[in-house]
Amino acid sequence: MRVILVVGMDGAGKTVLLRRLRLLCREEKPKHGPLFGSASMGFFMRRKEQEKLESQMSIGQFTMPTTGIEEETLVYTGSTFTIREVGAPMLSMWKAYYSQCEAFMFVIDVTNAPQLATAAMELFNILHNDAMVLKGACIVLNKIDAPNALPLPLLRSVLCLDQIASLSNVEIIRVSAKTGENIQTVLQWATGRPRTTHRMSLLDANVSRVHPAAV
């Protein structure tokens, strides 16, 4: 089973992202056999809508920093994978989990300017690690919904996004874990499914390894 390591600095939104991924996986339409009548189906759908509303209300609420490991196995479009979040306080131990994953996500808070340089340093440490250099990577630029989100030119410069985008095994996706924007794209990456749209460069319209959400 595909194991995806999720790391990032303090407050990047890793736990909220995991909650959002869990919610989307639960929202998949189930396949019902002939035993389900219209009345049963109606009740089932009303219950699902209520669960969805309650889950939406809980996203981003009562979130405590992950000081250890949070792990969950999810199923999306028939693909099963495990998300393993390792908290920022365990940064010195991240390397212990590199050999146990097939891919990784690095979550970055695009509202936290003082933290960007540290995030860039840790990201490049992972990308250049012998155990990770050939593994799939998804750079998640989170909190794009925030009014104080940093401008893309600054992110490109500090995080060296143009250089990262040239790597064949890396994808960059701008998301809002809070609102759910572009989270489905993250799920598509997590399951290894091909994109239905071209991934565009941060610079121009040339096909690249960067999702159009990063334009």
Contacts in CASP RR format, 6 or more apart in sequence:
PFRMAT RR
TARGET T0000
AUTHOR 0000-0000-0000
METHOD contacts of the structure
MODEL  1
MRVILVVGMDGAGKTVLLRRLRLLCREEKPKHGPLFGSASMGFFMRRKEQ
EKLESQMSIGQFTMPTTGIEEETLVYTGSTFTIREVGAPMLSMWKAYYSQ
CEAFMFVIDVTNAPQLATAAMELFNILHNDAMVLKGACIVLNKIDAPNAL
PLPLLRSVLCLDQIASLSNVEIIRVSAKTGENIQTVLQWATGRPRTTHRM
SLLDANVSRVHPAAV
1 73 0 8 1.000
1 80 0 8 1.000
1 81 0 8 1.000
1 82 0 8 1.000
2 79 0 8 1.000
2 80 0 8 1.000
2 81 0 8 1.000
2 82 0 8 1.000
2 102 0 8 1.000
2 103 0 8 1.000
2 190 0 8 1.000
2 191 0 8 1.000
3 81 0 8 1.000
3 82 0 8 1.000
3 84 0 8 1.000
3 100 0 8 1.000
3 101 0 8 1.000
3 102 0 8 1.000
3 103 0 8 1.000
4 81 0 8 1.000
4 82 0 8 1.000
4 83 0 8 1.000
4 84 0 8 1.000
4 101 0 8 1.000
4 102 0 8 1.000
4 103 0 8 1.000
4 104 0 8 1.000
4 105 0 8 1.000
4 190 0 8 1.000
5 84 0 8 1.000
5 86 0 8 1.000
5 97 0 8 1.000
5 98 0 8 1.000
5 100 0 8 1.000
5 101 0 8 1.000
5 103 0 8 1.000
5 104 0 8 1.000
5 105 0 8 1.000
6 14 0 8 1.000
6 17 0 8 1.000
6 18 0 8 1.000
6 83 0 8 1.000
6 84 0 8 1.000
6 85 0 8 1.000
6 86 0 8 1.000
6 104 0 8 1.000
6 105 0 8 1.000
6 107 0 8 1.000
7 14 0 8 1.000
7 85 0 8 1.000
7 86 0 8 1.000
7 87 0 8 1.000
7 88 0 8 1.000
7 91 0 8 1.000
7 94 0 8 1.000
7 104 0 8 1.000
7 105 0 8 1.000
7 106 0 8 1.000
7 107 0 8 1.000
7 122 0 8 1.000
7 126 0 8 1.000
8 14 0 8 1.000
8 87 0 8 1.000
8 88 0 8 1.000
8 106 0 8 1.000
8 107 0 8 1.000
8 108 0 8 1.000
8 119 0 8 1.000
8 122 0 8 1.000
9 88 0 8 1.000
9 108 0 8 1.000
9 109 0 8 1.000
9 112 0 8 1.000
9 115 0 8 1.000
9 118 0 8 1.000
9 119 0 8 1.000
9 122 0 8 1.000
10 65 0 8 1.000
10 88 0 8 1.000
10 89 0 8 1.000
10 115 0 8 1.000
11 65 0 8 1.000
11 88 0 8 1.000
11 109 0 8 1.000
11 112 0 8 1.000
12 88 0 8 1.000
12 107 0 8 1.000
12 108 0 8 1.000
12 109 0 8 1.000
12 112 0 8 1.000
12 119 0 8 1.000
12 142 0 8 1.000
13 63 0 8 1.000
13 107 0 8 1.000
13 109 0 8 1.000
13 142 0 8 1.000
13 143 0 8 1.000
13 177 0 8 1.000
14 66 0 8 1.000
14 85 0 8 1.000
14 87 0 8 1.000
14 107 0 8 1.000
15 63 0 8 1.000
15 64 0 8 1.000
15 65 0 8 1.000
15 66 0 8 1.000
15 70 0 8 1.000
15 85 0 8 1.000
16 59 0 8 1.000
16 60 0 8 1.000
16 63 0 8 1.000
16 177 0 8 1.000
16 178 0 8 1.000
17 105 0 8 1.000
17 107 0 8 1.000
17 140 0 8 1.000
17 142 0 8 1.000
17 175 0 8 1.000
17 177 0 8 1.000
17 183 0 8 1.000
17 186 0 8 1.000
18 70 0 8 1.000
18 72 0 8 1.000
18 83 0 8 1.000
18 85 0 8 1.000
19 55 0 8 1.000
19 58 0 8 1.000
19 59 0 8 1.000
19 60 0 8 1.000
19 177 0 8 1.000
20 59 0 8 1.000
20 177 0 8 1.000
20 180 0 8 1.000
20 183 0 8 1.000
21 74 0 8 1.000
21 83 0 8 1.000
21 183 0 8 1.000
21 186 0 8 1.000
21 187 0 8 1.000
21 190 0 8 1.000
22 72 0 8 1.000
22 74 0 8 1.000
23 52 0 8 1.000
23 55 0 8 1.000
23 56 0 8 1.000
23 59 0 8 1.000
24 76 0 8 1.000
24 183 0 8 1.000
24 184 0 8 1.000
24 187 0 8 1.000
25 74 0 8 1.000
25 75 0 8 1.000
25 76 0 8 1.000
25 187 0 8 1.000
26 51 0 8 1.000
26 52 0 8 1.000
26 55 0 8 1.000
27 48 0 8 1.000
27 52 0 8 1.000
28 75 0 8 1.000
28 76 0 8 1.000
28 77 0 8 1.000
32 41 0 8 1.000
32 44 0 8 1.000
36 44 0 8 1.000
59 177 0 8 1.000
59 178 0 8 1.000
60 177 0 8 1.000
60 178 0 8 1.000
65 87 0 8 1.000
65 88 0 8 1.000
65 89 0 8 1.000
66 85 0 8 1.000
66 86 0 8 1.000
66 87 0 8 1.000
66 88 0 8 1.000
67 87 0 8 1.000
67 89 0 8 1.000
67 90 0 8 1.000
68 86 0 8 1.000
68 87 0 8 1.000
68 89 0 8 1.000
68 90 0 8 1.000
69 84 0 8 1.000
69 85 0 8 1.000
69 86 0 8 1.000
69 87 0 8 1.000
69 90 0 8 1.000
70 84 0 8 1.000
70 85 0 8 1.000
70 87 0 8 1.000
71 82 0 8 1.000
71 83 0 8 1.000
71 84 0 8 1.000
71 85 0 8 1.000
72 82 0 8 1.000
72 83 0 8 1.000
73 80 0 8 1.000
73 81 0 8 1.000
73 82 0 8 1.000
73 83 0 8 1.000
74 80 0 8 1.000
74 81 0 8 1.000
74 82 0 8 1.000
74 83 0 8 1.000
74 190 0 8 1.000
76 187 0 8 1.000
76 190 0 8 1.000
76 191 0 8 1.000
77 191 0 8 1.000
77 193 0 8 1.000
78 191 0 8 1.000
79 191 0 8 1.000
79 192 0 8 1.000
79 193 0 8 1.000
81 190 0 8 1.000
81 191 0 8 1.000
83 190 0 8 1.000
84 97 0 8 1.000
84 100 0 8 1.000
84 101 0 8 1.000
86 93 0 8 1.000
86 94 0 8 1.000
86 97 0 8 1.000
91 122 0 8 1.000
94 126 0 8 1.000
95 129 0 8 1.000
95 131 0 8 1.000
98 126 0 8 1.000
98 129 0 8 1.000
98 131 0 8 1.000
98 132 0 8 1.000
99 131 0 8 1.000
101 135 0 8 1.000
102 135 0 8 1.000
102 136 0 8 1.000
103 135 0 8 1.000
103 136 0 8 1.000
103 137 0 8 1.000
103 138 0 8 1.000
103 190 0 8 1.000
104 126 0 8 1.000
104 132 0 8 1.000
104 135 0 8 1.000
104 136 0 8 1.000
104 137 0 8 1.000
104 138 0 8 1.000
105 137 0 8 1.000
105 138 0 8 1.000
105 139 0 8 1.000
105 140 0 8 1.000
105 186 0 8 1.000
105 190 0 8 1.000
106 119 0 8 1.000
106 122 0 8 1.000
106 123 0 8 1.000
106 126 0 8 1.000
106 137 0 8 1.000
106 138 0 8 1.000
106 139 0 8 1.000
106 140 0 8 1.000
107 140 0 8 1.000
107 142 0 8 1.000
108 116 0 8 1.000
108 119 0 8 1.000
108 123 0 8 1.000
108 139 0 8 1.000
108 140 0 8 1.000
108 141 0 8 1.000
108 142 0 8 1.000
108 159 0 8 1.000
109 115 0 8 1.000
109 119 0 8 1.000
109 142 0 8 1.000
109 143 0 8 1.000
110 141 0 8 1.000
110 142 0 8 1.000
110 143 0 8 1.000
110 144 0 8 1.000
110 146 0 8 1.000
110 149 0 8 1.000
110 150 0 8 1.000
110 155 0 8 1.000
110 174 0 8 1.000
111 143 0 8 1.000
111 146 0 8 1.000
111 148 0 8 1.000
111 149 0 8 1.000
111 150 0 8 1.000
113 150 0 8 1.000
113 154 0 8 1.000
116 150 0 8 1.000
116 155 0 8 1.000
116 158 0 8 1.000
116 159 0 8 1.000
117 158 0 8 1.000
119 159 0 8 1.000
120 158 0 8 1.000
120 159 0 8 1.000
120 160 0 8 1.000
123 139 0 8 1.000
123 159 0 8 1.000
123 164 0 8 1.000
124 160 0 8 1.000
126 132 0 8 1.000
126 137 0 8 1.000
127 133 0 8 1.000
127 137 0 8 1.000
127 164 0 8 1.000
127 167 0 8 1.000
127 170 0 8 1.000
134 169 0 8 1.000
135 169 0 8 1.000
136 169 0 8 1.000
136 170 0 8 1.000
137 167 0 8 1.000
137 169 0 8 1.000
137 170 0 8 1.000
137 171 0 8 1.000
138 170 0 8 1.000
138 171 0 8 1.000
138 172 0 8 1.000
138 173 0 8 1.000
138 186 0 8 1.000
138 189 0 8 1.000
138 190 0 8 1.000
139 159 0 8 1.000
139 161 0 8 1.000
139 164 0 8 1.000
139 170 0 8 1.000
139 171 0 8 1.000
139 172 0 8 1.000
139 173 0 8 1.000
140 173 0 8 1.000
140 175 0 8 1.000
140 186 0 8 1.000
141 155 0 8 1.000
141 172 0 8 1.000
141 173 0 8 1.000
141 174 0 8 1.000
141 175 0 8 1.000
141 214 0 8 1.000
142 175 0 8 1.000
142 176 0 8 1.000
142 177 0 8 1.000
143 149 0 8 1.000
143 176 0 8 1.000
143 177 0 8 1.000
143 178 0 8 1.000
144 174 0 8 1.000
144 175 0 8 1.000
144 176 0 8 1.000
144 181 0 8 1.000
145 176 0 8 1.000
145 178 0 8 1.000
145 179 0 8 1.000
145 181 0 8 1.000
146 176 0 8 1.000
152 202 0 8 1.000
155 161 0 8 1.000
156 162 0 8 1.000
156 202 0 8 1.000
161 172 0 8 1.000
161 202 0 8 1.000
161 210 0 8 1.000
161 214 0 8 1.000
162 202 0 8 1.000
162 203 0 8 1.000
164 170 0 8 1.000
164 172 0 8 1.000
165 172 0 8 1.000
165 201 0 8 1.000
165 202 0 8 1.000
165 208 0 8 1.000
165 209 0 8 1.000
165 210 0 8 1.000
165 214 0 8 1.000
166 208 0 8 1.000
166 209 0 8 1.000
167 209 0 8 1.000
168 209 0 8 1.000
169 209 0 8 1.000
170 209 0 8 1.000
171 189 0 8 1.000
171 199 0 8 1.000
171 209 0 8 1.000
171 210 0 8 1.000
171 211 0 8 1.000
172 202 0 8 1.000
172 209 0 8 1.000
172 210 0 8 1.000
172 211 0 8 1.000
172 214 0 8 1.000
173 182 0 8 1.000
173 185 0 8 1.000
173 186 0 8 1.000
173 189 0 8 1.000
173 211 0 8 1.000
173 213 0 8 1.000
173 214 0 8 1.000
174 182 0 8 1.000
174 211 0 8 1.000
174 213 0 8 1.000
174 214 0 8 1.000
175 181 0 8 1.000
175 182 0 8 1.000
175 183 0 8 1.000
175 185 0 8 1.000
175 186 0 8 1.000
175 213 0 8 1.000
176 182 0 8 1.000
177 183 0 8 1.000
181 213 0 8 1.000
182 211 0 8 1.000
182 213 0 8 1.000
185 195 0 8 1.000
185 211 0 8 1.000
185 213 0 8 1.000
188 195 0 8 1.000
195 211 0 8 1.000
197 212 0 8 1.000
198 207 0 8 1.000
198 212 0 8 1.000
199 207 0 8 1.000
199 208 0 8 1.000
199 209 0 8 1.000
199 210 0 8 1.000
199 211 0 8 1.000
199 212 0 8 1.000
200 206 0 8 1.000
200 207 0 8 1.000
200 208 0 8 1.000
200 210 0 8 1.000
200 211 0 8 1.000
200 212 0 8 1.000
200 214 0 8 1.000
200 215 0 8 1.000
201 207 0 8 1.000
201 208 0 8 1.000
201 210 0 8 1.000
201 215 0 8 1.000
202 208 0 8 1.000
202 210 0 8 1.000
202 214 0 8 1.000
202 215 0 8 1.000
END
